[in-house]
Amino acid sequence: MHMNNTILPVKKSNIFTSVPGFLIPLFLVGAFFFAPQLVSANFFTDLFQPPQQIIDQVPLHTGLVPSTENIQNEGRVNIPSFSEIFLPSQEILKQVSLGVGLISVTDTPVRSALTSRESLPGDIFHPVKILGERTRVVFSASPETKAKLEVEFAGERIKEIEKIINEKGTANREKEIGLAKRFLKQNLNNAVDLVSTKKKKGEDVTTLAKELNDTIEDSEILFTQILTEEKQSLKNKKRSVQDQITLVLQADDDEELERELSSIILLEDQIEREIEEIKEVLKSNRNLIAKEMKVEHRAQKLIKDARDEKQKLVDTFNKKGIELPLFTLDEFSDELLRSQSFFDTENFEEAERLAQNAKENLVSAQKTIDELVGDIVDEQKEAGELIEKLETRKPDILAEVNKNNIKLPDDVFSDSTTLLNQTHTAFEVGDFDSAKILSRLTEHSFNEVSTITEELKKQKQKSEEQIIRSEKERSKIINDATQEGVDFSQELYTEPDTLLLQAQSAFEDGEYKESEILAQKSQESLEDVKQTIEKIKEENIKHKTEAEELLQELEGEKDEIITTATQEGIELPSDILMPLITLLDKIQTNIDEGEYIKASDLARTTKKSLKDFKNNIEDLKEERQRKGKESSSEFEETIQNDESDSLRPSSNEEGKEQNTQADGEGESKKNNKKEKNNRNDKAGVIEFVSQLVARLQVNFTQLSASVGNAFK
């Protein structure tokens, strides 16, 4: 744009610097008395010549602007005479007369005063100022100069309106703004007509039209700024009054404050309405002048201006440390993008239309943004506090997790982390409403994680307790079985041990529920082991009793063997009984170690060997007895035969001697027989013992083999 923030570059010139001072009174007096003769001339036609579209928008507060009854069909105005313009308005007539009188009396002082301070609508010299401006236009040499003067005077009207608004104490503010607004319309309309006239003559009006268009656009921006500042000022004042009303709410003297508040509200509405009306005037004239510019240039300028205005808006927000809510510019951005697209394809008319729409959308967006600015800081603060609170949630949860040595699922924070990132993104782009919504969703997600953490904490404790119970139960079963001498295989524990290992593995992986279930199954499996061990205990008791009884029987049989051998006069060698004694000791050892089945089996094997051993002894005893009987019978028979021979009678002494000799021989023979018989008996005993030892060696060789197997 071609202006600063508030002051338009208006040329500092007026009637008193461009026209000799002594001519002014003469000119006014002559114009007053000779007005009827000037009606047919072009003087007042050039002075007051507003087009139809401007007149239709002018409130008819005074007689300065002709009524619609005087508007001709072609859109031009049938200008009334000077007296028709000024005489019906007594107030204006008085002001002009007084101004002329003062000028006549005090030319130099008045001129100096008016030069140092520009008069405003409602001031006594303002009509004279307007008449002077019209005079300069009439006496201008060319239409281009006239148009530039109209643009200059339009700038003067804008300055007047700005001053009226800034002078808060002006009593007739609305009326004064209305006057300035009508003159502004007239200046702009005259400028547009002059540009149109030059264009119809085939002259280049690009530069002139551009200057006029820039002035109009600068004016629009200025009034937008004025409206914003004035509304903010009134808003602050209204808030102050409301605060005062609150303080005196209990008193009865708040009527004045209430009236002041009402007047502020009315003034706020009035200013907004007046400025919007002025901006509408500017817009209508801008649309008219735009037709006189080259389409390509207009489109290009509109696109550039739209971008510049957007950047200016963004920079303004950045200086305030506030992220501009870009969603409010979506419609503007879409229109501008489409405009650039049409411009690139040389469809300049459509590009111009869309760029203009974009600028209008930007104005609307700025209004929306202005409404949001009051709340955006609070929303930003609230969203920032929520995000700051959320930033501590995950560390707090992780601290609780580490404290209790809990293993969380890998994806437990995925949702909350995603939501938190989205919250940050929304906050960074200035979408604080979305940031607050997302932060609440994130908070809910973190709460769910906290709930999961608490559940895992409880589940971990339950799982840990169940594993400990299973381990204790296993140890107890083993200890009880060991103390009771129960022989069992480790294979009994395969299933419960496997389940317990799986439970411990699941526990390490953080699968606490699964760990608890597996530990429970392990304990249930241990109950089956316990029942199996009880059965083994019953079997062991049975086998123990059997082994002890067999051992007792074997001890008796051993003693019986020794007794039998002793009775028979047989001294058994110690090495023959050693295998038996070793077997009996092994059986006792097995019983002591709880290996009752082994003890029973070994006892039965030993018992069988001893039975064979006893049978051999009995067989030998019977053989010996049989042979002894045979030897005794033979001996008795020999004795009897000898006795028979000795008992035969003798006839003589010789016979007696012979008998006596025979008796001696018989006794000797008997003794010899007996000695022989004793030798035979001794030989039989030796043979018996030899045979018995041989058989015992066979039996105890078998026993030795049994002992070896038992030790294996």
Buried (B, 14 or more C-beta within 10 A) or exposed (E): BEBEEEEBEBEEBBBBEEBEBEEBBEBBEEBBEEBEEBBEEEBBBBBBBBBBBBBEBBEEBBBBBBEEEBBEEEEBBEBBBBBBBBBEBEEBBEBBEEBBEBBBEEBEEBBEBBEEEBBBBBBEBBBBBBBBBBBBBBEBEEBBBBBBBBBBBBBBBBBBBBBBBEEEEBEEBBBBBBBBBBBBBBBBBBBBBBBBBBBEEEEEBEEBBBBBBBBBBBBBBBBBEBBBBBBEBBEEBBEBBEEBBEEEEEEEEBEEBEEBBEEBEEBBEBBBEBBEBBBEBBBBBBEBBBEBBBBBBBBBBBBEBBBEBBEEBBEEBEEEEBBBBBBBBEBBBBBBEBBBEBBEEEBBEBBBBBBBBBBBBBBEBBBBBBEBBEEBEEBBEBBBEBBEEBEEBBEEBBEBBEEEEBBBEEEBBEBBBEBBEBBBEBBEBBBBBBBBBBBBBBBEBBEEBBEBBEEBBEBBEBBBEBBEBBBEBBEEBBEEBEEEBBBBEEEBBEBBBBBBEBBBEBBEEBBBBBBBBBBBBBBEBBEEBBEBBEEBBEBBBEBBEBBBEBBEBBEEBBEEBBEBBEEBEBEBEEEBBBBBEBBBEBBBBBBEEBBBBBBBBBBBBBBEBBEBBBEBBEEBBEBBEEBBEEBEEBBEEBBEEBEEBBEEEEEEEEEEEBBEEBBEBBEEBBEEBEEBBEEBBEEBBEBBBEBBBEBBBEBBEBBBEBBEEBEE
